């Protein structure tokens, strides 16, 4: 095998290949290189709130429990909480993000929110879990809006600590463009 290889190398006229090798090396260094297109400056990300978190109606027993609203708009309860369907709206938080197509965005959730009741009492709300899951890439197709749905978990105490009424508060979500 080695003898055959040596014979092939001897038969190749190296002097005839040198000009082609030189041309190849010279043109190889002058071919244009292409990279990823730079994003437009400044990078623009705008977040619109379409719908707030709505937990719907529920009833609480003696020891309390939790109400969870998932990203898809379904909900569940644990502990001594009974979900009531009396026409109360149930929905996750819905945002629309306008950004350059293909922008990578991560969500950073703030601390748990404290909701205060119209008849006294307070509850703790933990925000978390999104669809699409964080981090995600913004939509490529027009109109360039990406819908993000975020769920939450409400911790409810007993009826004395959390009397019936309307509870409200605010929470923080930071949208980070990467």
Long-range contacts (C-beta under 8 A, 24 or more apart in sequence): 39-100, 39-103, 40-100, 43-99, 43-100, 43-103, 43-177, 44-98, 44-99, 44-100, 45-97, 45-98, 45-99, 45-103, 45-105, 45-175, 45-177, 46-97, 46-98, 46-99, 47-95, 47-96, 47-97, 47-98, 47-175, 48-95, 48-96, 48-97, 48-98, 49-93, 49-94, 49-95, 50-94, 50-95, 50-96, 50-147, 51-91, 51-92, 51-93, 51-94, 52-91, 52-93, 53-91, 53-92, 53-93, 53-125, 53-127, 53-150, 53-151, 53-152, 54-88, 54-89, 54-90, 54-91, 55-90, 55-152, 55-154, 56-83, 56-84, 56-85, 56-88, 56-89, 56-90, 57-83, 57-84, 57-85, 57-86, 57-88, 58-82, 58-83, 58-84, 58-156, 59-84, 60-156, 60-157, 60-158, 60-159, 60-162, 61-158, 62-158, 62-159, 63-158, 64-155, 64-156, 64-157, 64-158, 64-161, 64-162, 65-156, 66-153, 66-154, 66-155, 66-156, 67-153, 67-154, 67-156, 68-151, 68-152, 68-153, 68-154, 69-151, 69-152, 69-153, 70-129, 70-151, 71-129, 71-130, 71-131, 71-149, 71-150, 71-151, 72-131, 72-149, 73-149, 79-156, 81-156, 92-149, 92-150, 92-151, 92-152, 93-127, 93-149, 93-150, 93-151, 93-152, 93-173, 94-147, 94-148, 94-149, 94-150, 95-147, 95-148, 95-149, 95-150, 95-173, 95-175, 96-145, 96-146, 96-147, 96-148, 97-138, 97-145, 97-146, 97-147, 97-148, 97-175, 98-144, 98-145, 99-138, 99-144, 99-146, 99-177, 100-138, 100-144, 101-138, 101-139, 101-140, 101-141, 101-144, 102-137, 102-138, 102-140, 103-137, 103-138, 103-177, 104-135, 104-136, 104-137, 104-138, 104-177, 104-178, 105-134, 105-135, 105-136, 105-137, 105-138, 105-146, 105-175, 105-176, 105-177, 105-178, 106-134, 106-135, 106-175, 106-176, 106-178, 107-134, 107-135, 107-148, 107-150, 107-173, 107-174, 107-175, 107-176, 108-173, 108-174, 108-176, 109-171, 109-172, 109-173, 110-171, 110-172, 110-173, 110-174, 111-172, 112-171, 113-169, 113-170, 113-171, 114-169, 115-154, 115-167, 115-168, 115-169, 116-167, 116-168, 116-169, 117-162, 117-163, 117-165, 117-166, 117-167, 118-165, 118-166, 118-167, 119-163, 119-164, 119-165, 120-163, 120-165, 121-157, 121-161, 121-162, 121-163, 121-165, 121-167, 122-162, 122-167, 123-154, 123-155, 123-156, 123-157, 123-162, 123-167, 124-154, 124-155, 125-152, 125-153, 125-154, 125-155, 125-169, 125-171, 126-152, 126-153, 126-154, 126-155, 127-151, 127-152, 127-171, 127-173, 128-152, 128-153, 135-178
